[in-house]
Amino acid sequence: MTTALVKKRIDAIDMLRGLVILLMLLDHVRERFFYHVQVSDPMDISVTEPGLFFSRFAAHFCAPVFVFLTGLSAWLYAHPAQGTARSARSFLFKRGLFLIALEVTVITVSWMGSYHTVWLQVIWAIGLSMLALAALLALPYRLLLLLGLLIVFGHNALTPINFAAGEWGYSLWTILHDRNILFSVDWLTVKVSYPVLPWIGVILLGYTAGPLYQLDAAVRRRWLLRLGGACLLLLLLLRGFNIYGETLPWQLQTTATDSLMAILNFTKYPPSLHFLLVTLGIMFLLLAQMERWQSKAAQVLVTFGSVPMFFYILHLYLLLALYSICMALFGPNQGTLFAVNQLSLVWLISIALALLLYRPTKWFSRYKHSSKKAWLRYL
């Protein structure tokens, strides 16, 4: 295995991270400056314009890609290209705890500018998934793969199970499967936005996909294309006939656009099987193609994807500052909120912020990868 080959593989992973980071930026700009137009889960296509629907749909790729690549990165950490294999358990455990602590402190404040509601979102889900993976690493590889498949394909069958607040299983089921308030007192509410059970399945699949990166590049690319095609073909079968894997069946609409929206209207909280098939299927296809991408645009994506946590925190606080400035200068113009009145402006703001954040992200990426300081691995 040559150094150039190893570098190319890592570039493809960072490139994909960079792409979904920019999609994430778009979604977070929408949540800051277009929040007066609410988006439900699944989306209500009768009141959601196509532009907003597909902007939100694009953001669906962020969490599955982040979680899957976290598992894949854990495998790459445990099986370095040069050197002997090592356990990823300690790193996963410490990193998972760090991410959970980050979610309930720094990231919570970045969303609200205050500390009255703690939203347990994607960073919490990644952190808890890392702890689960660390606990399960002693299992044989095939059992990890089987468990990941069982969770991803089977968790939709658990949808009828629910617990009322105060019942014995309520807290555990809120963490694992149902989006609910976990804890509430006068001064603080903790709400689980990302139930974690399906994401544990995704991180297990990411980890067990690691051996693909021991294969020759051409062979690996064929496997990635096959996996992507298989996911999308299975989705076509299950979704086309409303067989299994989604809580909201689709129905033919009056226009082709509305019918496409109905087909793609998947549940995200927790992610349905259909949601994961479309996002992971397209992710596999992109990973296969990105190994061949060599351009300035590709390197820009690599830069964004090389320090995802730094970008995540930086862009949230920048959005908080911009929103606060707009409220101070112009005041609320949509009820109690300040908002833009066109979705196109959300896209323009996102592009401007991506350009603004590129240089600090590039600087930090160079600093991180040239430094030997251990704490930088957590960012």
HELIX and SHEET records of a PDB file:
HELIX    1   1 THR A    3  PHE A   33  1                                  31    
HELIX    2   2 PRO A   50  ALA A   59  1                                  10    
HELIX    3   3 CYS A   62  ALA A   78  1                                  17    
HELIX    4   4 ARG A   89  LEU A  102  1                                  14    
HELIX    5   5 GLU A  103  ILE A  107  3                                   5    
HELIX    6   6 THR A  108  MET A  112  1                                   5    
HELIX    7   7 VAL A  122  LEU A  136  1                                  15    
HELIX    8   8 TYR A  141  GLY A  154  1                                  14    
HELIX    9   9 HIS A  155  LEU A  158  5                                   4    
HELIX   10  10 TYR A  170  LEU A  176  1                                   7    
HELIX   11  11 LEU A  197  THR A  208  1                                  12    
HELIX   12  12 GLY A  210  GLN A  214  5                                   5    
HELIX   13  13 ALA A  217  GLY A  240  1                                  24    
HELIX   14  14 ALA A  256  ILE A  263  1                                   8    
HELIX   15  15 LEU A  273  MET A  290  1                                  18    
HELIX   16  16 LYS A  296  SER A  306  1                                  11    
HELIX   17  17 PRO A  308  PHE A  330  1                                  23    
HELIX   18  18 LEU A  343  SER A  370  1                                  28    
HELIX   19  19 ALA A  374  TYR A  378  5                                   5    
SHEET    1   A 3 THR A 117  LEU A 120  0                                        
SHEET    2   A 3 THR A 189  VAL A 192  1                                        
SHEET    3   A 3 ILE A 181  SER A 184 -1                                        
END                                                                             
